[in-house]
Amino acid sequence: MLRYAFFGPVGTFSEAALRSVVADAPAVAMPSVDATIEAVRSGAADVGCVPIENSVEGGVPATLDGLAAGDPLVVVAEVVLPVTFVLAVKPGTALADVERVSTHSHAHAQVRGWLRTHLPDALYVPATSTAAAAQALADELAGGAPAGFEGAVCAPTAARGLGLDVLAERIEDRAGAQTRFVLLSRPGAGTVPAPTGDDKTSLVVFLREERPGALVEALEQFVTRGINLTRIESRPAGDALGRYCFSIDCDGHVSEARVGEALMGLHRVSDHVRFVGSYPRAGGGRPPAGTGPTEDDFAAAQGWLDRLRAGAGS
Ligand SMILES: O=C(O)C(=O)C[C@]1(C(=O)O)C=C[C@@H](O)C=C1
């Protein structure tokens, strides 16, 4: 049986994302994104679930950097969840009593406007996750150490599950916000799911150093093959100022000719390309087909070249 880990504690959105894929399997809650990634890397877990990007606050640096460095890992599935937040307090606490509010930095960024309007003087206390903030209030309620804050911004389920009161619901500034989570594994047999016809491929590309046009050259590999990028982010490579790698998601599966050829092209023009998985797109809903070459065009071109090489002429 596969061993699962998720960015915990119990009650995080990451747990909800994992549970939407595997409802019942035992899973270990890890205290951070780094610890979840490390559990998979070390073999303590086979699959780990972590957030990778939010529609409002963008990429989750710990996940992007964890995938770019260290022993390679691959994404085997993605989950997209709507995110909505509540302000949770110990029973009996009124809004006027809330002087400090704690939550994960990505969640804080999504409720800043609400806090400015309703709790303009409240101090922000960073927490390792939304659920960790709620858990600290529940621990205080049970007679444990003071949490160090009166309000926690967390998922409605976390507040309910811990016996906290909800002072305000739907406090996110942008209705309809979503977070994308990834399930990670060590690479190996069976970790590239079969193509479904609606897949995504993730890569980290390290450009050739100090070369004018290096990024354009890398992007051309996708353009000329009619491949749509769904995300591109630069992250510091970490070895020197001015050195970046590019975390990229594109449409398509590594088994498709166009994606395979783009990967070979990137390999030719970059210092290093890290393959981070091909996996089904969450929820389907592929964007309209582009006007570039089709898989049939790629197959026809390959057949034509094979015939030339066999001496059949053009
Ligand atoms: O703290 C959690 O509950 C998480 O799963 C992390 C996380 C994130 O880092 O993006 C997930 C979704 C929300 O956008 C806020 C926090």
The ligand as a Gaussian input file, in Angstrom:
#p B3LYP/6-31G(d) Opt

LIG

0 1
 O       -2.117000      26.259000       5.008000
 C       -2.786000      25.492000       4.298000
 O       -3.910000      25.107000       4.603000
 C       -2.229000      25.051000       3.000000
 O       -2.585000      24.000000       2.522000
 C       -1.297000      26.013000       2.317000
 C       -1.920000      27.080000       1.450000
 C       -0.835000      27.668000       0.474000
 O        0.315000      27.728000       0.821000
 O       -1.193000      28.080000      -0.625000
 C       -2.965000      26.483000       0.604000
 C       -4.066000      27.133000       0.209000
 C       -4.392000      28.489000       0.681000
 O       -4.244000      29.323000      -0.461000
 C       -3.494000      28.959000       1.742000
 C       -2.452000      28.206000       2.219000

